[in-house]
């Protein structure tokens, strides 16, 4: 069977629509499991950052930086 010109154009349009559908679905967002992993990673990072900031040495350094910033002579 020979394909008509009209059949080829319709086929191309179908392929374009299918590929556009794939692109839209691919960038639709994260699934629930990806959100869960992202939240766990964020919480772990926040916990590590909290431990670092509340440690004695870092706390002293931060107080020194703030103290020097407040005592700057203009």
Gaussian input, Z-matrix of N, CA and C with variables (Angstrom, degrees):
# hf/3-21g

backbone

0 1
 N
 C     1     B1
 C     2     B2     1     A1
 N     3     B3     2     A2     1     D1
 C     4     B4     3     A3     2     D2
 C     5     B5     4     A4     3     D3
 N     6     B6     5     A5     4     D4
 C     7     B7     6     A6     5     D5
 C     8     B8     7     A7     6     D6
 N     9     B9     8     A8     7     D7
 C    10    B10     9     A9     8     D8
 C    11    B11    10    A10     9     D9
 N    12    B12    11    A11    10    D10
 C    13    B13    12    A12    11    D11
 C    14    B14    13    A13    12    D12
 N    15    B15    14    A14    13    D13
 C    16    B16    15    A15    14    D14
 C    17    B17    16    A16    15    D15
 N    18    B18    17    A17    16    D16
 C    19    B19    18    A18    17    D17
 C    20    B20    19    A19    18    D18
 N    21    B21    20    A20    19    D19
 C    22    B22    21    A21    20    D20
 C    23    B23    22    A22    21    D21
 N    24    B24    23    A23    22    D22
 C    25    B25    24    A24    23    D23
 C    26    B26    25    A25    24    D24
 N    27    B27    26    A26    25    D25
 C    28    B28    27    A27    26    D26
 C    29    B29    28    A28    27    D27
 N    30    B30    29    A29    28    D28
 C    31    B31    30    A30    29    D29
 C    32    B32    31    A31    30    D30
 N    33    B33    32    A32    31    D31
 C    34    B34    33    A33    32    D32
 C    35    B35    34    A34    33    D33
 N    36    B36    35    A35    34    D34
 C    37    B37    36    A36    35    D35
 C    38    B38    37    A37    36    D36
 N    39    B39    38    A38    37    D37
 C    40    B40    39    A39    38    D38
 C    41    B41    40    A40    39    D39
 N    42    B42    41    A41    40    D40
 C    43    B43    42    A42    41    D41
 C    44    B44    43    A43    42    D42
 N    45    B45    44    A44    43    D43
 C    46    B46    45    A45    44    D44
 C    47    B47    46    A46    45    D45
 N    48    B48    47    A47    46    D46
 C    49    B49    48    A48    47    D47
 C    50    B50    49    A49    48    D48
 N    51    B51    50    A50    49    D49
 C    52    B52    51    A51    50    D50
 C    53    B53    52    A52    51    D51
 N    54    B54    53    A53    52    D52
 C    55    B55    54    A54    53    D53
 C    56    B56    55    A55    54    D54
 N    57    B57    56    A56    55    D55
 C    58    B58    57    A57    56    D56
 C    59    B59    58    A58    57    D57
 N    60    B60    59    A59    58    D58
 C    61    B61    60    A60    59    D59
 C    62    B62    61    A61    60    D60
 N    63    B63    62    A62    61    D61
 C    64    B64    63    A63    62    D62
 C    65    B65    64    A64    63    D63
 N    66    B66    65    A65    64    D64
 C    67    B67    66    A66    65    D65
 C    68    B68    67    A67    66    D66
 N    69    B69    68    A68    67    D67
 C    70    B70    69    A69    68    D68
 C    71    B71    70    A70    69    D69
 N    72    B72    71    A71    70    D70
 C    73    B73    72    A72    71    D71
 C    74    B74    73    A73    72    D72
 N    75    B75    74    A74    73    D73
 C    76    B76    75    A75    74    D74
 C    77    B77    76    A76    75    D75
 N    78    B78    77    A77    76    D76
 C    79    B79    78    A78    77    D77
 C    80    B80    79    A79    78    D78
 N    81    B81    80    A80    79    D79
 C    82    B82    81    A81    80    D80
 C    83    B83    82    A82    81    D81
 N    84    B84    83    A83    82    D82
 C    85    B85    84    A84    83    D83
 C    86    B86    85    A85    84    D84
 N    87    B87    86    A86    85    D85
 C    88    B88    87    A87    86    D86
 C    89    B89    88    A88    87    D87
 N    90    B90    89    A89    88    D88
 C    91    B91    90    A90    89    D89
 C    92    B92    91    A91    90    D90
 N    93    B93    92    A92    91    D91
 C    94    B94    93    A93    92    D92
 C    95    B95    94    A94    93    D93
 N    96    B96    95    A95    94    D94
 C    97    B97    96    A96    95    D95
 C    98    B98    97    A97    96    D96
 N    99    B99    98    A98    97    D97
 C   100   B100    99    A99    98    D98
 C   101   B101   100   A100    99    D99
 N   102   B102   101   A101   100   D100
 C   103   B103   102   A102   101   D101
 C   104   B104   103   A103   102   D102
 N   105   B105   104   A104   103   D103
 C   106   B106   105   A105   104   D104
 C   107   B107   106   A106   105   D105
 N   108   B108   107   A107   106   D106
 C   109   B109   108   A108   107   D107
 C   110   B110   109   A109   108   D108
 N   111   B111   110   A110   109   D109
 C   112   B112   111   A111   110   D110
 C   113   B113   112   A112   111   D111
 N   114   B114   113   A113   112   D112
 C   115   B115   114   A114   113   D113
 C   116   B116   115   A115   114   D114
 N   117   B117   116   A116   115   D115
 C   118   B118   117   A117   116   D116
 C   119   B119   118   A118   117   D117
 N   120   B120   119   A119   118   D118
 C   121   B121   120   A120   119   D119
 C   122   B122   121   A121   120   D120
 N   123   B123   122   A122   121   D121
 C   124   B124   123   A123   122   D122
 C   125   B125   124   A124   123   D123
 N   126   B126   125   A125   124   D124
 C   127   B127   126   A126   125   D125
 C   128   B128   127   A127   126   D126
 N   129   B129   128   A128   127   D127
 C   130   B130   129   A129   128   D128
 C   131   B131   130   A130   129   D129
 N   132   B132   131   A131   130   D130
 C   133   B133   132   A132   131   D131
 C   134   B134   133   A133   132   D132
 N   135   B135   134   A134   133   D133
 C   136   B136   135   A135   134   D134
 C   137   B137   136   A136   135   D135
 N   138   B138   137   A137   136   D136
 C   139   B139   138   A138   137   D137
 C   140   B140   139   A139   138   D138
 N   141   B141   140   A140   139   D139
 C   142   B142   141   A141   140   D140
 C   143   B143   142   A142   141   D141
 N   144   B144   143   A143   142   D142
 C   145   B145   144   A144   143   D143
 C   146   B146   145   A145   144   D144
 N   147   B147   146   A146   145   D145
 C   148   B148   147   A147   146   D146
 C   149   B149   148   A148   147   D147
 N   150   B150   149   A149   148   D148
 C   151   B151   150   A150   149   D149
 C   152   B152   151   A151   150   D150
 N   153   B153   152   A152   151   D151
 C   154   B154   153   A153   152   D152
 C   155   B155   154   A154   153   D153
 N   156   B156   155   A155   154   D154
 C   157   B157   156   A156   155   D155
 C   158   B158   157   A157   156   D156
 N   159   B159   158   A158   157   D157
 C   160   B160   159   A159   158   D158
 C   161   B161   160   A160   159   D159
 N   162   B162   161   A161   160   D160
 C   163   B163   162   A162   161   D161
 C   164   B164   163   A163   162   D162
 N   165   B165   164   A164   163   D163
 C   166   B166   165   A165   164   D164
 C   167   B167   166   A166   165   D165
 N   168   B168   167   A167   166   D166
 C   169   B169   168   A168   167   D167
 C   170   B170   169   A169   168   D168
 N   171   B171   170   A170   169   D169
 C   172   B172   171   A171   170   D170
 C   173   B173   172   A172   171   D171
 N   174   B174   173   A173   172   D172
 C   175   B175   174   A174   173   D173
 C   176   B176   175   A175   174   D174
 N   177   B177   176   A176   175   D175
 C   178   B178   177   A177   176   D176
 C   179   B179   178   A178   177   D177
 N   180   B180   179   A179   178   D178
 C   181   B181   180   A180   179   D179
 C   182   B182   181   A181   180   D180
 N   183   B183   182   A182   181   D181
 C   184   B184   183   A183   182   D182
 C   185   B185   184   A184   183   D183
 N   186   B186   185   A185   184   D184
 C   187   B187   186   A186   185   D185
 C   188   B188   187   A187   186   D186
 N   189   B189   188   A188   187   D187
 C   190   B190   189   A189   188   D188
 C   191   B191   190   A190   189   D189
 N   192   B192   191   A191   190   D190
 C   193   B193   192   A192   191   D191
 C   194   B194   193   A193   192   D192
 N   195   B195   194   A194   193   D193
 C   196   B196   195   A195   194   D194
 C   197   B197   196   A196   195   D195
 N   198   B198   197   A197   196   D196
 C   199   B199   198   A198   197   D197
 C   200   B200   199   A199   198   D198
 N   201   B201   200   A200   199   D199
 C   202   B202   201   A201   200   D200
 C   203   B203   202   A202   201   D201
 N   204   B204   203   A203   202   D202
 C   205   B205   204   A204   203   D203
 C   206   B206   205   A205   204   D204
 N   207   B207   206   A206   205   D205
 C   208   B208   207   A207   206   D206
 C   209   B209   208   A208   207   D207
 N   210   B210   209   A209   208   D208
 C   211   B211   210   A210   209   D209
 C   212   B212   211   A211   210   D210
 N   213   B213   212   A212   211   D211
 C   214   B214   213   A213   212   D212
 C   215   B215   214   A214   213   D213
 N   216   B216   215   A215   214   D214
 C   217   B217   216   A216   215   D215
 C   218   B218   217   A217   216   D216
 N   219   B219   218   A218   217   D217
 C   220   B220   219   A219   218   D218
 C   221   B221   220   A220   219   D219

   B1=1.4518
   B2=1.5222
   B3=1.3064
   B4=1.4582
   B5=1.5172
   B6=1.3220
   B7=1.4621
   B8=1.5157
   B9=1.2940
   B10=1.4560
   B11=1.5237
   B12=1.3029
   B13=1.4671
   B14=1.5233
   B15=1.3078
   B16=1.4538
   B17=1.5246
   B18=1.3213
   B19=1.4554
   B20=1.5143
   B21=1.3291
   B22=1.4625
   B23=1.5177
   B24=1.3183
   B25=1.4627
   B26=1.5222
   B27=1.3110
   B28=1.4549
   B29=1.5239
   B30=1.3276
   B31=1.4575
   B32=1.5117
   B33=1.3157
   B34=1.4663
   B35=1.5223
   B36=1.3238
   B37=1.4670
   B38=1.5250
   B39=1.3276
   B40=1.4626
   B41=1.5197
   B42=1.3344
   B43=1.4676
   B44=1.5254
   B45=1.3250
   B46=1.4655
   B47=1.5276
   B48=1.3309
   B49=1.4612
   B50=1.5220
   B51=1.3162
   B52=1.4669
   B53=1.5212
   B54=1.3571
   B55=1.4686
   B56=1.5228
   B57=1.3207
   B58=1.4607
   B59=1.5215
   B60=1.3149
   B61=1.4605
   B62=1.5167
   B63=1.3400
   B64=1.4614
   B65=1.5212
   B66=1.3263
   B67=1.4683
   B68=1.5207
   B69=1.3097
   B70=1.4595
   B71=1.5240
   B72=1.3220
   B73=1.4527
   B74=1.5168
   B75=1.3182
   B76=1.4606
   B77=1.5268
   B78=1.3217
   B79=1.4560
   B80=1.5234
   B81=1.3058
   B82=1.4600
   B83=1.5259
   B84=1.3109
   B85=1.4517
   B86=1.5185
   B87=1.3116
   B88=1.4594
   B89=1.5237
   B90=1.3108
   B91=1.4597
   B92=1.5237
   B93=1.3010
   B94=1.4654
   B95=1.5269
   B96=1.3274
   B97=1.4675
   B98=1.5240
   B99=1.3310
   B100=1.4693
   B101=1.5287
   B102=1.3278
   B103=1.4685
   B104=1.5236
   B105=1.3243
   B106=1.4627
   B107=1.5213
   B108=1.3197
   B109=1.4646
   B110=1.5330
   B111=1.3178
   B112=1.4660
   B113=1.5152
   B114=1.3196
   B115=1.4661
   B116=1.5232
   B117=1.3294
   B118=1.4693
   B119=1.5249
   B120=1.3356
   B121=1.4682
   B122=1.5238
   B123=1.3243
   B124=1.4630
   B125=1.5263
   B126=1.3230
   B127=1.4701
   B128=1.5215
   B129=1.3379
   B130=1.4624
   B131=1.5261
   B132=1.3216
   B133=1.4654
   B134=1.5231
   B135=1.3292
   B136=1.4688
   B137=1.5232
   B138=1.3205
   B139=1.4716
   B140=1.5314
   B141=1.3124
   B142=1.4683
   B143=1.5251
   B144=1.3210
   B145=1.4658
   B146=1.5212
   B147=1.3205
   B148=1.4657
   B149=1.5260
   B150=1.3378
   B151=1.4690
   B152=1.5281
   B153=1.3223
   B154=1.4701
   B155=1.5186
   B156=1.3192
   B157=1.4686
   B158=1.5251
   B159=1.3242
   B160=1.4601
   B161=1.5281
   B162=1.3167
   B163=1.4677
   B164=1.5291
   B165=1.3101
   B166=1.4574
   B167=1.5162
   B168=1.3102
   B169=1.4592
   B170=1.5207
   B171=1.3177
   B172=1.4640
   B173=1.5250
   B174=1.3270
   B175=1.4584
   B176=1.5201
   B177=1.3192
   B178=1.4665
   B179=1.5129
   B180=1.3207
   B181=1.4749
   B182=1.5208
   B183=1.3226
   B184=1.4644
   B185=1.5251
   B186=1.3213
   B187=1.4588
   B188=1.5253
   B189=1.3337
   B190=1.4606
   B191=1.5185
   B192=1.3239
   B193=1.4721
   B194=1.5108
   B195=1.3258
   B196=1.4627
   B197=1.5256
   B198=1.3385
   B199=1.4595
   B200=1.5289
   B201=1.3343
   B202=1.4715
   B203=1.5284
   B204=1.3291
   B205=1.4703
   B206=1.5401
   B207=1.3101
   B208=1.4499
   B209=1.5249
   B210=1.3257
   B211=1.4619
   B212=1.5207
   B213=1.3189
   B214=1.4629
   B215=1.5336
   B216=1.3485
   B217=1.4638
   B218=1.5254
   B219=1.3141
   B220=1.4656
   B221=1.4850
   A1=109.53
   A2=114.25
   A3=119.07
   A4=110.01
   A5=114.02
   A6=118.33
   A7=108.42
   A8=115.47
   A9=119.13
   A10=108.91
   A11=115.05
   A12=120.13
   A13=109.56
   A14=115.73
   A15=120.17
   A16=110.30
   A17=119.01
   A18=122.42
   A19=111.91
   A20=118.29
   A21=122.08
   A22=109.94
   A23=117.50
   A24=121.02
   A25=109.56
   A26=117.49
   A27=119.93
   A28=110.47
   A29=116.49
   A30=120.14
   A31=111.84
   A32=116.78
   A33=120.63
   A34=110.74
   A35=116.06
   A36=119.61
   A37=110.48
   A38=116.29
   A39=120.14
   A40=110.64
   A41=116.96
   A42=120.67
   A43=110.28
   A44=116.94
   A45=120.13
   A46=111.32
   A47=116.55
   A48=119.97
   A49=110.50
   A50=117.06
   A51=121.01
   A52=110.61
   A53=117.01
   A54=120.37
   A55=110.73
   A56=117.75
   A57=120.79
   A58=110.35
   A59=116.18
   A60=120.22
   A61=111.95
   A62=117.12
   A63=120.48
   A64=111.06
   A65=116.76
   A66=120.55
   A67=110.80
   A68=117.43
   A69=120.78
   A70=109.80
   A71=117.59
   A72=120.51
   A73=111.63
   A74=117.89
   A75=121.42
   A76=110.89
   A77=118.30
   A78=122.19
   A79=112.23
   A80=117.08
   A81=120.25
   A82=111.94
   A83=119.91
   A84=121.64
   A85=111.63
   A86=114.94
   A87=119.72
   A88=110.11
   A89=114.34
   A90=119.54
   A91=108.67
   A92=116.61
   A93=121.64
   A94=112.18
   A95=117.59
   A96=118.94
   A97=111.45
   A98=117.28
   A99=119.70
   A100=110.33
   A101=116.89
   A102=119.79
   A103=110.40
   A104=116.52
   A105=120.43
   A106=110.84
   A107=117.17
   A108=120.59
   A109=110.01
   A110=116.90
   A111=120.60
   A112=112.34
   A113=116.96
   A114=120.88
   A115=110.62
   A116=117.18
   A117=120.32
   A118=110.38
   A119=117.04
   A120=120.45
   A121=110.99
   A122=117.75
   A123=121.08
   A124=111.41
   A125=116.55
   A126=120.40
   A127=110.60
   A128=116.83
   A129=119.98
   A130=110.60
   A131=116.98
   A132=120.66
   A133=110.41
   A134=117.32
   A135=120.58
   A136=110.94
   A137=117.37
   A138=120.59
   A139=110.69
   A140=117.20
   A141=120.64
   A142=110.32
   A143=116.48
   A144=120.31
   A145=111.00
   A146=117.30
   A147=121.20
   A148=111.10
   A149=116.60
   A150=120.63
   A151=111.08
   A152=116.57
   A153=120.15
   A154=110.49
   A155=116.75
   A156=120.38
   A157=111.03
   A158=118.66
   A159=120.39
   A160=113.14
   A161=117.44
   A162=118.47
   A163=108.87
   A164=116.48
   A165=121.85
   A166=113.90
   A167=117.74
   A168=121.12
   A169=111.70
   A170=117.36
   A171=120.61
   A172=110.07
   A173=116.51
   A174=119.56
   A175=111.86
   A176=116.39
   A177=120.46
   A178=112.05
   A179=116.29
   A180=120.10
   A181=111.04
   A182=116.51
   A183=119.30
   A184=111.51
   A185=117.49
   A186=120.16
   A187=110.85
   A188=116.92
   A189=120.52
   A190=111.98
   A191=116.76
   A192=120.58
   A193=110.38
   A194=117.20
   A195=120.66
   A196=110.37
   A197=116.81
   A198=120.38
   A199=112.42
   A200=116.40
   A201=119.81
   A202=111.37
   A203=117.00
   A204=120.42
   A205=110.16
   A206=117.95
   A207=120.47
   A208=112.51
   A209=117.69
   A210=121.56
   A211=113.99
   A212=117.06
   A213=120.86
   A214=108.81
   A215=115.78
   A216=121.80
   A217=108.69
   A218=116.40
   A219=119.54
   A220=110.53
   D1=140.26
   D2=177.19
   D3=-94.93
   D4=139.37
   D5=175.74
   D6=-85.14
   D7=138.97
   D8=176.92
   D9=-84.05
   D10=165.30
   D11=177.60
   D12=-58.90
   D13=-39.98
   D14=-179.70
   D15=-62.87
   D16=-39.17
   D17=178.52
   D18=-65.26
   D19=-37.43
   D20=178.64
   D21=-67.01
   D22=-43.75
   D23=179.83
   D24=-62.77
   D25=-43.29
   D26=179.27
   D27=-63.31
   D28=-39.69
   D29=178.21
   D30=-62.13
   D31=-42.98
   D32=178.64
   D33=-64.27
   D34=-41.32
   D35=179.01
   D36=-63.51
   D37=-39.53
   D38=178.51
   D39=-63.44
   D40=-42.65
   D41=179.72
   D42=-64.22
   D43=-43.77
   D44=178.30
   D45=-60.94
   D46=-43.81
   D47=179.60
   D48=-64.79
   D49=-39.49
   D50=179.20
   D51=-64.32
   D52=-44.31
   D53=-179.67
   D54=-67.21
   D55=-37.40
   D56=176.54
   D57=-63.79
   D58=-40.39
   D59=176.58
   D60=-61.74
   D61=-39.95
   D62=177.20
   D63=-63.50
   D64=-43.75
   D65=-179.25
   D66=-63.16
   D67=-40.05
   D68=-179.48
   D69=-67.77
   D70=-44.33
   D71=-179.49
   D72=-67.62
   D73=-36.34
   D74=-177.31
   D75=-65.24
   D76=-35.99
   D77=-177.33
   D78=-100.17
   D79=20.18
   D80=-175.28
   D81=-71.41
   D82=-24.24
   D83=179.92
   D84=136.35
   D85=-174.36
   D86=-177.86
   D87=-87.46
   D88=151.95
   D89=173.19
   D90=-86.76
   D91=171.44
   D92=-174.42
   D93=-57.98
   D94=-40.65
   D95=-179.25
   D96=-65.79
   D97=-34.48
   D98=177.60
   D99=-68.67
   D100=-38.41
   D101=175.19
   D102=-60.72
   D103=-43.04
   D104=-178.62
   D105=-62.38
   D106=-45.05
   D107=179.40
   D108=-64.63
   D109=-40.94
   D110=178.43
   D111=-63.01
   D112=-41.55
   D113=179.17
   D114=-67.00
   D115=-42.29
   D116=178.46
   D117=-61.69
   D118=-42.70
   D119=178.76
   D120=-63.99
   D121=-41.18
   D122=179.90
   D123=-65.58
   D124=-40.91
   D125=179.08
   D126=-66.54
   D127=-40.62
   D128=178.52
   D129=-63.64
   D130=-42.68
   D131=178.40
   D132=-63.85
   D133=-41.34
   D134=178.92
   D135=-64.19
   D136=-38.25
   D137=179.25
   D138=-65.76
   D139=-43.43
   D140=178.45
   D141=-64.34
   D142=-44.05
   D143=178.91
   D144=-62.47
   D145=-41.07
   D146=178.11
   D147=-61.33
   D148=-44.59
   D149=179.17
   D150=-62.05
   D151=-41.04
   D152=-179.38
   D153=-66.65
   D154=-45.91
   D155=-175.97
   D156=-68.90
   D157=-34.00
   D158=-177.91
   D159=-88.29
   D160=0.28
   D161=176.80
   D162=-70.11
   D163=156.44
   D164=-174.67
   D165=-59.98
   D166=-47.66
   D167=-176.26
   D168=-65.59
   D169=-46.26
   D170=-179.23
   D171=-67.65
   D172=-39.86
   D173=177.70
   D174=-59.66
   D175=-43.04
   D176=177.35
   D177=-63.03
   D178=-42.08
   D179=178.58
   D180=-63.74
   D181=-42.59
   D182=179.03
   D183=-64.49
   D184=-40.45
   D185=177.01
   D186=-63.57
   D187=-38.35
   D188=177.44
   D189=-64.30
   D190=-41.79
   D191=179.33
   D192=-64.27
   D193=-45.99
   D194=179.97
   D195=-64.86
   D196=-41.54
   D197=178.83
   D198=-61.63
   D199=-43.79
   D200=177.90
   D201=-65.26
   D202=-37.00
   D203=179.96
   D204=-67.08
   D205=-36.60
   D206=-179.02
   D207=-76.54
   D208=-23.84
   D209=-177.70
   D210=-98.05
   D211=15.28
   D212=-179.22
   D213=-70.39
   D214=129.35
   D215=178.64
   D216=-85.79
   D217=131.02
   D218=178.42
   D219=-110.01

